[in-house]
């Protein structure tokens, strides 16, 4: 039973690594095939001081 549990854990880790690899490859392919304006806008939005299209971003609400 211990060998079976270890084998199942190994298969689970391999599946998660495969899914992660496929997700990264898909994301890179989508970015590569995206029009230039979409890719540029996405790069801008990842910066800390990103602004929305309507103007300056409002500060986050303080609770």
Secondary structure, 3 states (H helix, E strand, C coil): CHHHHHHHHHHHHHHHHHHHHHHHHHHHHHHHHCCHHHHHHHHHHCCCCCCECCECCCCCCCC
